[in-house]
Amino acid sequence: MTQPSRSRDEILASRSRDEILAELDTSTPHSARVWNYWLGGKDNFAVDRQVGEQVMQMLPSIVEQARADRAFLGRAVSHLAGERGVRQFLDIGTGLPTADNTHEVAQRVAPSSRITYVDNDPLVLVHARALLTSAPEGVTDYVQADLEDPETILREAARTLDFGRPIALILMGVLHHVADTAEACAVVDRLKGALAPGSYLVINHATNAVYGEASDEGVRHWNQFGKPKITLRSPDEIARFFAGWTILEPGVVSCARWRPGTIDETSAEVDEFGGVAVLGDPR
């Protein structure tokens, strides 16, 4: 059962860091911690590193994929805060903080940017207190909630974000943890439906369009030992999440190849496809 969400400060004021860390399951690999390991971070455990190494043996490109995923986030947020003038960001499934988090990229371009992060991992919550700090001109908040509970996310995010103005909704590497495609689409549609014209949607999602069986094998191994489980989808299925919105060029592509208005032909393909779409006029 999904627990009601509270802000970072409310939770941390009522519970100690040790109490929060006690909720961690260190016997089972977790995607946020394994991703952190692939990115060279230290916020992971032996079980995460073990499975991370096993997946790397099956799919050697996974480290490059993790880095390409992070770079895609940076390019997308920089483009939206810069050329598109977006000043509000709702980042769901933020994962463990690392270099160039959404608020850092956005506030580097526009210090007044307002960002709400959403995640359900206790370890992310602990690091949110230490790392997710805002520029003085802007605001950064954290909400502990599940993607499958969009009503709570929208209610709590409204403390920081003005839903009467454009918001960039960011869903990086989180939708592939929802096994049922119809359910995943319904969640995205509910979130999209709460946004004002001029809002943007940023998605990336695991696929097997590039490496085929190697990606399938890596995901099978992950689903046997790790959590949450992953469901691969085709680029066409990923594009369905943008239904009713205008997808910006170059469309839904390998996230290493996404750039505003062009494709970087020197970038290697990875099995993480993404795109950016706008509600309204794409100009």
C-alpha positions in Angstrom: 0.0 0.0 0.0 1.4 3.4 -1.0 2.3 5.6 2.0 1.2 9.3 2.1 4.1 11.5 1.0 5.7 14.2 3.1 8.3 16.7 2.2 12.0 16.0 2.8 12.1 18.4 5.8 9.0 17.0 7.4 10.2 13.4 7.3 13.8 14.3 8.4 12.5 16.4 11.3 10.4 13.6 12.7 12.9 10.7 12.1 16.6 10.3 12.5 18.9 9.4 9.7 19.5 6.0 11.3 15.8 5.3 11.4 15.5 6.0 7.7 18.5 3.9 6.9 17.1 1.0 8.9 14.4 0.7 6.2 17.0 -0.2 3.6 17.1 -3.7 2.3 20.8 -4.4 1.8 20.2 -8.0 0.9 18.7 -7.3 -2.5 20.2 -5.1 -5.2 18.3 -1.9 -5.9 18.2 -0.2 -9.3 19.1 3.3 -7.9 22.1 1.9 -6.1 23.3 -0.2 -9.0 23.0 2.7 -11.3 25.0 4.7 -8.8 27.7 2.1 -9.0 27.8 2.1 -12.8 28.2 5.9 -12.6 31.2 5.5 -10.3 29.4 6.6 -7.2 29.9 5.2 -3.6 26.3 5.1 -2.4 25.9 1.3 -3.0 26.4 -2.0 -1.2 28.3 -5.2 -2.0 25.1 -6.9 -3.3 24.6 -4.0 -5.7 28.2 -4.1 -6.9 28.0 -7.9 -7.4 24.9 -7.8 -9.6 26.2 -4.7 -11.3 29.3 -6.6 -12.3 27.3 -9.5 -13.5 25.1 -7.4 -15.7 28.2 -5.6 -17.1 29.5 -9.0 -18.2 26.3 -9.7 -20.1 25.9 -6.2 -21.4 29.3 -4.4 -21.5 27.6 -1.3 -22.8 25.6 -0.7 -19.6 28.2 1.7 -18.1 28.2 3.7 -21.3 24.4 3.5 -21.2 24.3 4.9 -17.6 26.5 7.8 -18.6 24.6 8.5 -21.8 21.4 8.5 -19.7 22.8 11.1 -17.3 24.1 13.3 -20.2 20.7 13.2 -21.9 19.1 14.5 -18.7 21.7 17.4 -18.6 21.1 18.3 -22.3 17.4 18.1 -22.0 17.2 20.3 -18.8 19.7 22.8 -20.2 17.7 23.1 -23.4 14.4 23.6 -21.5 15.8 26.1 -19.0 17.7 27.9 -21.7 16.1 28.0 -25.2 12.6 27.1 -23.9 12.5 29.3 -20.8 11.1 26.7 -18.4 11.4 27.6 -14.8 9.7 24.7 -13.1 10.7 21.0 -13.1 9.0 17.9 -11.6 11.6 15.1 -11.6 10.0 11.8 -10.6 12.2 8.9 -9.9 15.2 11.1 -9.4 17.5 8.3 -8.0 20.6 8.9 -6.0 22.2 12.4 -6.4 25.3 12.6 -8.5 26.9 15.2 -10.7 24.7 17.6 -12.6 21.4 16.9 -10.9 18.3 18.5 -12.4 18.3 21.5 -10.1 22.0 22.1 -10.6 21.7 22.2 -14.4 18.5 24.2 -14.4 19.7 26.8 -11.8 23.0 27.1 -13.6 21.0 28.5 -16.5 18.3 30.2 -14.6 18.9 30.5 -10.8 15.2 31.2 -10.1 14.2 27.7 -11.3 12.0 25.7 -8.9 12.4 21.9 -8.8 10.5 19.2 -7.0 12.1 15.7 -6.8 10.1 12.6 -6.2 11.4 9.2 -5.2 10.4 6.3 -2.8 13.9 5.1 -1.8 14.9 5.8 1.8 18.6 6.2 0.7 17.6 8.9 -1.8 15.7 10.7 1.0 18.8 10.6 3.2 21.0 12.1 0.5 18.4 14.6 -0.5 19.0 16.5 2.8 22.7 16.8 2.1 22.9 17.2 -1.6 19.7 18.6 -3.1 20.3 22.3 -2.1 18.9 25.2 -4.1 20.4 28.4 -5.4 19.1 31.3 -3.2 17.0 32.7 -6.0 15.2 29.3 -6.6 13.6 26.5 -4.7 14.3 22.8 -4.4 12.0 20.3 -2.6 11.8 16.6 -2.2 8.6 14.4 -2.0 8.7 10.8 -0.9 6.1 9.0 -3.0 5.6 6.3 -5.6 5.1 6.9 -9.3 2.0 4.8 -9.2 0.4 7.4 -6.9 0.1 10.5 -9.1 -2.6 12.1 -7.0 -0.2 12.4 -4.1 2.7 13.5 -6.2 0.6 16.3 -7.8 -0.8 17.4 -4.4 2.5 17.6 -2.7 4.4 19.1 -5.7 1.9 22.0 -5.7 3.5 23.3 -2.5 6.6 24.3 -4.7 5.3 24.3 -8.2 2.6 26.5 -9.8 0.5 24.1 -12.0 -1.1 27.1 -13.7 2.3 27.7 -15.4 4.5 25.5 -17.6 6.3 22.6 -15.9 8.8 20.2 -17.3 7.8 16.7 -16.2 10.9 14.4 -16.1 10.5 10.6 -16.0 14.0 9.3 -16.4 14.5 5.5 -16.1 11.3 5.0 -14.0 8.5 3.9 -16.4 10.3 0.6 -17.2 9.6 -0.3 -13.6 5.9 -0.4 -14.3 5.3 -3.8 -15.8 1.8 -3.2 -17.2 1.9 -0.8 -20.2 -1.7 0.3 -19.9 -1.0 1.2 -16.2 2.2 3.1 -17.1 0.4 5.0 -19.8 -2.5 5.9 -17.4 0.0 7.3 -14.8 1.7 9.4 -17.5 -1.6 10.6 -18.9 -2.8 11.7 -15.4 0.4 13.6 -14.8 0.3 15.2 -18.3 -3.3 16.1 -17.7 -2.4 18.3 -14.7 0.1 20.4 -16.7 -0.5 23.8 -18.3 0.0 24.5 -22.0 3.7 25.1 -22.7 4.7 22.3 -20.4 7.2 19.6 -21.5 7.6 15.9 -21.0 11.1 14.3 -20.8 11.3 10.5 -20.8 13.9 7.9 -21.2 13.2 4.2 -21.0 15.1 0.9 -21.3 14.7 -1.0 -24.6 16.5 -3.8 -26.6 16.4 -2.0 -29.9 20.2 -1.8 -30.2 21.7 -4.8 -28.5 18.8 -7.2 -28.7 19.5 -10.5 -26.8 22.4 -9.0 -24.8 19.9 -6.5 -23.3 17.3 -9.2 -22.8 19.8 -11.3 -20.9 20.9 -8.5 -18.7 17.3 -7.7 -17.8 16.4 -11.3 -17.2 19.3 -11.5 -14.7 18.3 -8.3 -13.1 14.7 -9.4 -12.7 15.9 -12.6 -11.0 18.0 -10.9 -8.4 17.2 -7.2 -8.2 14.4 -4.8 -7.7 12.3 -3.2 -8.9 11.9 -5.3 -11.9 12.4 -3.9 -15.4 10.1 -4.2 -18.5 11.7 -3.4 -21.8 9.6 -1.6 -24.4 10.2 -0.8 -28.1 10.8 2.7 -29.3 7.3 2.8 -30.7 5.9 1.8 -27.3 8.0 4.4 -25.6 6.7 7.0 -28.1 3.1 6.2 -26.9 3.8 7.9 -23.6 4.0 11.2 -25.5 0.6 10.8 -27.1 -1.2 14.1 -27.7 1.9 16.2 -27.3 4.4 17.3 -30.0 7.7 15.5 -29.9 10.7 17.7 -30.5 13.4 16.8 -33.0 15.1 14.3 -33.3 12.2 12.3 -31.9 12.4 9.3 -29.7 16.0 8.0 -30.2 18.8 6.4 -28.3 19.4 8.9 -25.5 23.1 9.3 -26.5 21.8 10.6 -29.8 19.3 13.2 -28.5 20.1 16.8 -29.1 17.7 19.8 -29.8 17.1 19.8 -33.5 19.8 17.5 -34.5 21.5 14.1 -34.1 25.1 13.7 -33.0 26.3 11.2 -35.5 29.5 10.5 -33.4 27.5 9.2 -30.4 27.3 5.5 -29.8 23.8 4.0 -29.7 22.7 2.7 -26.3 19.6 0.7 -25.2 18.0 3.6 -23.4 15.7 5.6 -25.7 14.3 9.0 -24.9 12.7 12.1 -26.1 11.2 15.5 -25.2 7.7 16.7 -26.1 5.7 19.9 -25.6 2.0 20.6 -24.9 1.2 23.1 -27.5 3.2 25.0 -30.1 6.7 23.4 -30.5 8.3 26.7 -31.7 
